[in-house]
Amino acid sequence: MNRHEQYGVTPPISVEPPKQQDFKITEDLLAFLKTENQFEDESEAQKREIVLGKLNQIFKEFVKQTSLKKHLPESVALESGGKIFTYGSDIDTLCVAPKHIQREDFFENIYELLKTRKEVSEITSVPDAYVPVIKLMFSDISIDLVFARLSLPSVPDNLELSDSDLLRNLDPRCILSLNGSRVTDEILSLVPNVDSFRTALRCIKLWAKRRAIYSNVLGFFGGVVWAMLVARVCQLFPVAASGTLVVKKWPQPVLLKAIEDGPLKVRIWNPKVNNQDKAHKMPVITPAYPSMCATHNVTTSTQKIITEEFDRAAKISKHILENTANWDDLFVKNPFFTKYKIYLQIVSCSNDAESQLKWSGMVESKIRQLVIKLEAVETIVLAHPYVKSFERITTIKTGERVDDIYCGKFPETLLTSSENSISIHSTIFYIGLETEVKKDGNGKRTLDIARPCFEFKNMLMAWEGRVNGNMINVECRKSWELPLDVFEKGEAPRLKRKINNDVDETATKKSRQET
């Protein structure tokens, strides 16, 4: 590489070539990632290509049939085309249609079409999301389908999305959907070494998932954000080995290229002009026009959690470079359920699986709003949403009260399904609370979060997509009251220990299990 060549908005911090130790660290990292199954084998790649081929044919057929329903000539329907674009390390799939195909057509018709396919399971449509999406499993591969219509009479197979003029006359949701693919393409064009970038990104994503900070919807960072952060580090250290890239720090806000003007009258991220942009806590700006902040969901609590995880990772990475730590130490799972004394347990329930997929998705999308409400409570220092939910199917006798299940109290003895029974589908979410609990006039320690919980429940119960049987409950749980299935092997709940007449304290129970 030319030492004076610049990637990104600033010159590189270092163009020093890797040392022998850096190559050894990278070899160790690659070996570790392979043991963690972070590389797709040939059979998985072939299966993915088959699934994408089927989806492409399904989408083209949908465009043709919808065109005919709109009374277009058969020749026009056949030429209407349609094309899917994949992006991200997960299979995020953008479905691009011509101008006469509406979003309502996609979310109603292709959803029903996919439901009839034997390869499809766990399908749910979320047309009201910030970026509308259909989520499904296709031949056991997780797929997210997003939709955009262009102002074109047809979408040929050779269509590319790099031209910003394609965004003309599109609604904001179509622009958001298109930019997922456009941003991914831009990222790959802005890094000096794609192979080093991809290896480092695999590492960072695995670390973020293990440390429970991988979730855009809950206020952490999603896959695109992690990709942009890794790409910026690659720009700053353009010849570094993958193993040393993962230990570098990045500046804020993160920009991969200068923010560009374009042909549309749309808002572009500019904290000097827009107060909303100024309020973003950890801005990471997308490189594709129109530039947006991809981290607008970050809250005060999740910012603190992410920052703490960066600091922890930096210390461990320093030890790895000094040969006093291993890669395994970096990827230890976050001990979320032994970290706090008080948790909020959020239980969403439905009478059937399909309804529960939609309902639990809506509940999850609003948890960030609850976190923000909790942050406003004087005695709460931090509200930590856990990125993983827990699924249960509980069978009870017909006529039995279901209140205990709605409150997250599940029977220890499970029934099998029968004619005289019903099944309740539940999804449970948790928020860990760090508190500075004050005493009331009687000397009792109090934590009043009734109002934010009440507002959160009312917001969900008023959702227009809610159907009969969709229920939501939010309750505080002391650490010793948590169900055993939330704990990893080697973990155990705290034990309740009475210290005096008005304060309950806890002591961590030493696990009898071995990791």
C-alpha positions in Angstrom: 0.0 0.0 0.0 1.2 3.6 -0.7 2.1 5.1 2.7 0.3 8.3 1.7 -2.9 6.7 0.6 -5.8 7.8 2.8 -9.0 5.8 3.6 -11.8 7.7 5.3 -12.0 11.3 6.5 -8.6 11.5 8.3 -5.1 10.1 7.6 -4.2 6.7 9.1 -2.9 6.6 12.6 -0.3 4.0 11.7 0.9 2.3 8.5 3.5 0.2 10.3 3.4 -3.3 8.8 2.5 -6.2 11.1 5.2 -7.9 13.2 5.7 -11.6 13.6 3.8 -11.5 16.9 0.8 -9.8 15.2 0.7 -12.7 12.7 0.8 -15.2 15.6 -2.0 -13.4 17.4 -4.1 -13.5 14.2 -3.4 -17.2 13.7 -4.6 -17.8 17.3 -7.7 -15.7 16.7 -8.6 -17.6 13.5 -8.1 -20.9 15.3 -10.4 -19.8 18.1 -13.1 -18.5 15.6 -13.0 -21.9 13.8 -13.6 -23.7 17.1 -16.6 -21.4 17.7 -18.0 -22.3 14.2 -17.7 -18.7 12.9 -16.9 -19.7 9.4 -19.5 -21.1 6.9 -18.6 -24.5 5.5 -19.2 -25.5 1.9 -22.5 -27.4 2.7 -23.9 -24.4 4.5 -22.9 -22.0 1.7 -24.6 -24.3 -0.8 -27.7 -24.4 1.3 -27.8 -20.7 1.6 -27.5 -20.2 -2.2 -30.4 -22.7 -2.7 -32.6 -20.8 -0.3 -31.8 -17.4 -1.9 -32.5 -18.9 -5.3 -35.9 -20.0 -4.2 -36.6 -16.7 -2.6 -35.7 -14.9 -5.8 -38.1 -17.1 -7.8 -40.9 -16.6 -5.3 -40.4 -12.8 -5.4 -40.4 -12.7 -9.2 -43.6 -14.8 -9.3 -45.2 -12.5 -6.7 -44.3 -9.4 -8.8 -45.7 -11.0 -12.0 -49.0 -12.2 -10.3 -49.5 -8.9 -8.6 -49.0 -7.1 -11.9 -51.6 -9.2 -13.5 -54.0 -8.6 -10.6 -53.6 -4.9 -11.3 -54.8 -5.6 -14.9 -51.4 -4.9 -16.6 -50.9 -6.7 -19.9 -49.3 -10.1 -19.6 -46.2 -8.9 -21.6 -45.7 -6.0 -19.1 -46.2 -8.4 -16.1 -43.5 -10.7 -17.5 -41.1 -7.8 -18.0 -41.7 -6.3 -14.5 -38.9 -8.4 -13.1 -38.0 -7.9 -9.4 -34.7 -8.6 -7.8 -33.4 -9.5 -4.3 -30.2 -8.2 -2.8 -28.6 -9.8 0.3 -26.4 -7.9 2.7 -25.0 -8.3 6.2 -23.5 -11.4 7.8 -27.0 -12.7 8.6 -29.2 -13.2 5.6 -30.9 -9.8 5.4 -32.7 -9.7 2.1 -33.9 -6.6 0.2 -36.7 -7.2 -2.2 -36.8 -4.5 -4.9 -40.0 -4.1 -7.0 -41.1 -1.8 -9.8 -43.3 1.2 -9.2 -46.7 -0.4 -9.6 -46.1 -2.9 -6.7 -47.1 -1.3 -3.3 -45.8 -2.1 0.1 -49.2 -3.3 1.1 -49.1 -5.9 -1.7 -45.8 -7.2 -0.4 -46.8 -7.4 3.3 -50.1 -9.0 2.6 -49.7 -11.2 -0.4 -46.1 -12.5 -0.2 -46.6 -13.1 3.5 -49.6 -15.3 2.8 -47.7 -17.0 -0.1 -44.7 -17.8 2.1 -46.9 -19.2 4.8 -48.0 -21.9 2.4 -44.4 -23.1 1.8 -43.4 -26.3 3.6 -39.8 -24.9 4.0 -41.1 -21.8 5.9 -41.7 -21.6 9.7 -41.8 -19.0 12.4 -43.0 -16.3 10.0 -44.1 -13.0 11.2 -44.9 -9.7 9.5 -43.9 -6.4 11.1 -45.1 -3.7 8.7 -45.2 -1.0 11.4 -41.5 -1.3 12.3 -39.0 1.6 11.7 -37.8 -0.6 8.8 -40.8 -2.8 7.9 -39.8 -6.4 7.8 -41.0 -10.0 7.4 -39.1 -12.4 9.6 -39.1 -16.2 8.9 -37.1 -19.4 8.9 -36.6 -20.9 5.5 -35.2 -24.4 5.6 -33.9 -23.6 9.1 -32.1 -20.4 7.9 -33.2 -17.2 9.5 -34.3 -14.6 7.0 -35.3 -10.9 7.3 -37.1 -9.6 4.2 -37.4 -5.9 3.6 -39.1 -4.2 0.7 -38.6 -1.2 -1.6 -40.3 -0.1 -4.7 -38.4 2.1 -7.2 -39.8 4.7 -9.6 -39.1 2.3 -12.5 -41.5 0.4 -14.7 -39.4 -2.8 -14.3 -36.5 -4.1 -12.3 -34.0 -6.0 -14.4 -31.6 -8.6 -13.1 -28.6 -6.4 -13.8 -29.9 -3.5 -11.6 -27.3 -2.0 -9.2 -28.3 0.3 -6.3 -25.2 2.6 -6.1 -26.9 5.4 -8.1 -28.4 7.8 -5.6 -30.9 9.0 -8.4 -32.7 5.7 -7.8 -33.9 7.2 -4.5 -35.9 10.0 -6.2 -39.7 10.0 -5.5 -39.4 7.3 -2.9 -41.0 7.4 0.5 -38.8 7.4 3.6 -39.4 3.7 4.4 -38.2 2.6 1.0 -35.1 4.8 1.3 -34.4 3.1 4.7 -34.9 -0.3 3.2 -32.6 0.4 0.2 -29.9 1.9 2.4 -29.3 -1.4 4.3 -27.8 -2.9 1.1 -26.3 0.4 -0.1 -24.4 0.9 3.2 -23.0 -2.6 3.1 -21.7 -2.1 -0.4 -20.2 1.3 0.6 -18.4 -0.2 3.6 -16.7 -2.9 1.5 -15.5 -0.2 -0.9 -14.1 1.9 1.9 -11.8 -0.6 3.7 -8.2 -1.2 2.6 -8.2 -5.0 3.1 -11.6 -6.8 2.8 -10.3 -10.1 4.2 -8.8 -8.5 7.3 -12.0 -6.5 7.8 -14.2 -9.6 7.6 -12.1 -11.6 10.0 -12.0 -8.7 12.5 -15.8 -8.3 12.1 -16.4 -12.0 12.9 -14.5 -11.5 16.1 -16.2 -8.3 17.1 -19.7 -9.7 16.4 -19.0 -12.8 18.4 -17.7 -10.8 21.3 -20.7 -8.4 21.2 -23.1 -11.3 21.3 -21.2 -13.0 24.2 -21.2 -9.8 26.2 -24.9 -9.2 25.4 -24.5 -5.8 23.6 -25.7 -6.9 20.1 -29.2 -5.6 19.6 -30.2 -2.4 17.8 -33.8 -2.7 18.9 -32.9 -2.7 22.6 -30.5 0.3 22.4 -27.2 -1.4 21.8 -25.4 -1.8 18.4 -26.7 -3.9 15.5 -24.7 -5.7 12.9 -24.4 -2.7 10.5 -23.0 -0.5 13.3 -20.4 -3.0 14.3 -19.4 -3.3 10.7 -18.9 0.5 10.4 -16.9 0.6 13.6 -14.6 -2.2 12.4 -14.3 -0.5 9.0 -13.2 2.8 10.6 -10.5 1.0 12.6 -9.4 -0.7 9.3 -9.1 2.8 7.8 -7.0 4.1 10.7 -4.7 1.0 10.7 -4.8 0.0 7.0 -2.0 -2.6 7.0 -2.6 -4.1 10.5 -3.3 -7.8 10.9 -6.8 -8.9 11.8 -5.8 -10.0 15.3 -4.5 -6.5 16.2 -7.4 -4.6 14.5 -9.8 -5.9 17.2 -7.9 -4.2 20.0 -7.9 -0.7 18.5 -10.1 2.2 19.7 -12.1 4.5 17.4 -13.1 8.2 17.6 -16.6 9.6 17.9 -18.6 10.4 15.8 -17.6 7.6 13.5 -17.5 8.6 9.8 -16.2 6.3 7.0 -16.3 9.1 4.4 -17.3 12.8 4.2 -21.1 13.4 4.4 -22.4 14.0 0.9 -25.2 16.1 -0.5 -27.5 14.5 -3.0 -30.6 14.9 -5.2 -33.3 14.6 -2.6 -34.9 17.1 -0.2 -34.3 14.8 2.8 -32.7 15.4 6.2 -29.1 14.4 6.4 -27.4 13.9 9.8 -26.1 17.3 11.0 -25.8 18.0 14.7 -25.0 21.7 14.0 -28.5 22.2 12.5 -30.7 19.4 14.0 -31.2 19.3 17.8 -32.3 15.7 17.5 -29.0 14.7 15.9 -27.1 16.7 18.6 -28.7 14.4 21.2 -27.3 11.2 19.7 -25.1 9.6 22.4 -22.7 7.5 20.3 -23.1 8.6 16.7 -22.0 6.2 13.9 -22.9 7.7 10.6 -23.9 5.6 7.5 -21.7 6.2 4.4 -24.4 5.9 1.8 -26.5 8.9 0.8 -28.6 10.1 2.6 -26.3 9.8 5.7 -28.1 8.9 8.9 -27.1 8.0 12.5 -27.3 4.2 12.8 -27.1 4.4 16.6 -30.0 6.7 17.4 -31.5 4.0 19.7 -28.7 4.2 22.2 -29.9 5.3 25.7 -28.0 6.6 28.7 -27.9 3.1 30.2 -26.9 1.2 27.1 -24.2 3.9 26.4 -22.7 3.2 29.9 -22.9 -0.6 29.4 -21.2 -0.4 26.0 -18.5 1.9 27.3 -17.8 -0.5 30.2 -17.6 -3.4 27.8 -15.1 -1.5 25.6 -12.9 -0.8 28.7 -13.0 -4.4 29.7 -12.2 -5.6 26.2 -9.3 -3.1 25.9 -7.7 -4.4 29.2 -8.0 -8.0 28.1 -6.8 -7.3 24.6 -3.7 -5.6 26.1 -3.0 -8.8 28.0 -3.5 -10.9 24.8 -0.9 -8.7 23.0 1.4 -9.3 26.0 0.8 -13.1 25.9 -0.6 -13.0 29.4 -4.2 -13.8 28.3 -6.0 -15.9 25.7 -8.8 -15.1 23.3 -11.1 -17.2 25.4 -10.9 -14.6 28.2 -12.3 -11.9 25.8 -15.3 -14.0 25.0 -16.6 -15.0 28.4 -20.3 -14.5 28.5 -21.8 -11.6 30.3 -23.0 -12.7 33.8 -26.2 -10.7 33.5 -28.4 -12.8 35.9 -25.9 -12.7 38.7 -25.0 -9.1 38.3 -28.0 -7.3 39.8 -30.1 -7.6 42.9 -33.4 -6.4 41.3 -34.8 -7.3 37.8 -37.9 -6.4 35.9 -39.6 -9.5 34.4 -41.7 -8.7 31.3 -44.0 -11.5 30.3 -45.9 -11.4 27.0 -48.4 -14.2 26.4 -50.7 -15.4 23.6 -53.1 -18.3 22.9 -51.3 -19.4 19.7 -47.8 -19.4 18.2 -48.5 -17.1 15.2 -50.1 -14.4 17.4 -47.3 -14.7 19.9 -44.6 -14.1 17.3 -46.2 -10.7 16.4 -47.1 -9.8 19.9 -43.7 -10.6 21.4 -42.0 -8.7 18.5 -44.1 -5.6 19.3 -43.3 -5.9 23.1 -39.5 -6.2 22.3 -39.6 -3.2 20.1 -41.0 -1.1 22.9 -38.7 -2.2 25.7 -36.3 0.6 24.9 -39.1 3.1 25.6 -39.5 1.4 29.1 -35.7 1.7 29.7 -35.9 5.5 28.9 -38.8 5.8 31.3 -36.9 3.9 34.0 -33.8 6.1 33.5 -36.0 9.1 34.5 -36.7 7.5 37.9 -34.6 9.3 40.6 -33.5 6.1 42.4 -32.5 4.1 39.2 -28.8 4.5 38.3 -29.0 2.1 35.3 -31.6 0.0 33.5 -29.9 -2.9 31.6 -32.1 -4.7 29.0 -31.0 -8.2 28.3 -30.7 -9.0 24.6 -32.0 -12.6 24.8 -35.6 -13.6 25.5 -36.9 -16.9 26.9 -39.7 -18.8 25.2 -42.2 -21.1 27.0 -45.2 -23.1 26.1 -47.3 -24.0 29.1 -50.2 -26.4 28.9 -53.0 -26.2 31.5 -56.4 -27.7 31.9 -59.3 -25.9 30.3 -60.9 -23.6 32.8 -57.9 -23.2 35.0 -56.8 -19.7 35.9 -54.0 -18.4 33.7 -53.1 -15.4 35.9 -50.0 -17.1 37.4 -48.6 -17.7 33.8 -49.3 -14.1 32.9 -47.3 -13.1 36.0 -44.4 -15.3 35.0 -45.1 -18.0 37.6 -45.0 -21.3 35.7 -46.1 -24.6 37.1 -43.3 -27.1 38.0 -45.3 -30.0 36.7 -46.0 -29.8 33.0 -49.1 -31.3 31.4 -49.2 -32.8 27.9 -51.6 -31.4 25.3 -55.1 -33.0 25.3 -58.6 -32.2 24.3 -59.2 -30.8 27.8 -56.2 -28.5 27.8 -55.0 -25.2 26.3 -51.5 -24.0 25.6 -50.2 -20.6 26.5 -47.3 -19.2 24.5 -45.0 -16.9 26.5 -41.9 -14.8 25.8 -40.1 -13.4 28.8 -37.7 -10.4 28.8 -35.6 -9.0 31.6 -34.2 -5.7 32.6 -31.5 -5.6 35.3 -31.8 -2.5 37.7 -28.9 -0.8 39.4 -30.4 1.3 42.1 -29.8 3.8 44.9 -32.8 3.0 46.9 -33.9 5.6 49.4 -35.8 5.0 52.7 -39.4 6.3 53.2 -40.7 7.9 56.4 -40.9 4.6 58.1 -37.3 3.7 57.4 -38.3 1.2 54.7 -36.3 1.1 51.5 -38.5 1.9 48.5 -38.3 1.7 44.7 -41.3 3.2 43.0 -41.5 2.2 39.3 -45.2 1.8 39.1 -45.8 4.7 36.8 -43.3 3.8 34.0 -44.5 0.2 34.1 -48.1 1.2 33.9 -47.4 3.5 31.0 -45.5 0.8 29.2 -48.3 -1.7 29.6 -51.0 0.7 28.5 -49.0 1.6 25.4 -48.9 -2.0 24.4 -52.5 -2.9 25.3 -53.6 0.1 23.1 -51.7 -1.3 20.0 -54.1 -1.6 17.1 -52.6 -4.9 16.1 -53.3 -6.5 19.5 -55.7 -9.5 19.4 -57.7 -11.3 22.0 -55.4 -13.3 24.2 -52.4 -11.0 23.8 -51.4 -10.2 27.4 -48.5 -8.3 29.0 -47.3 -8.1 32.6 -44.3 -6.4 34.3 -43.2 -7.2 37.8 -40.1 -6.8 39.9 -38.1 -9.9 40.8 -35.4 -10.1 43.4 -32.4 -12.0 42.1 -33.2 -15.1 44.2 -36.7 -15.2 42.6 -35.4 -15.7 39.0 -36.4 -19.0 37.3 -33.5 -21.5 37.0 -33.7 -21.7 33.2 -32.2 -18.2 32.8 -28.8 -19.3 34.3 -25.9 -20.6 32.3 -24.1 -23.8 33.3 -21.9 -22.9 36.3 -24.2 -20.1 37.5 -26.7 -20.1 40.3 -29.1 -17.6 41.7 -28.2 -15.5 44.7 -29.4 -16.7 48.1 -31.7 -14.5 50.2 -30.1 -13.3 53.4 -32.0 -11.3 56.1 -29.7 -8.6 57.5 -32.2 -6.7 59.7 -35.9 -6.1 60.0 -36.3 -3.7 57.1 -33.6 -4.5 54.5 -33.2 -7.7 52.5 -29.7 -8.2 51.3 -28.3 -11.0 49.1 -25.2 -13.1 49.1 -24.0 -14.8 46.0 -24.3 -18.5 46.1 -21.2 -20.3 45.1 -22.1 -22.7 42.3 -21.7 -26.4 42.9 -21.5 -26.9 39.2 -18.3 -26.8 37.1 -18.2 -24.6 34.0 
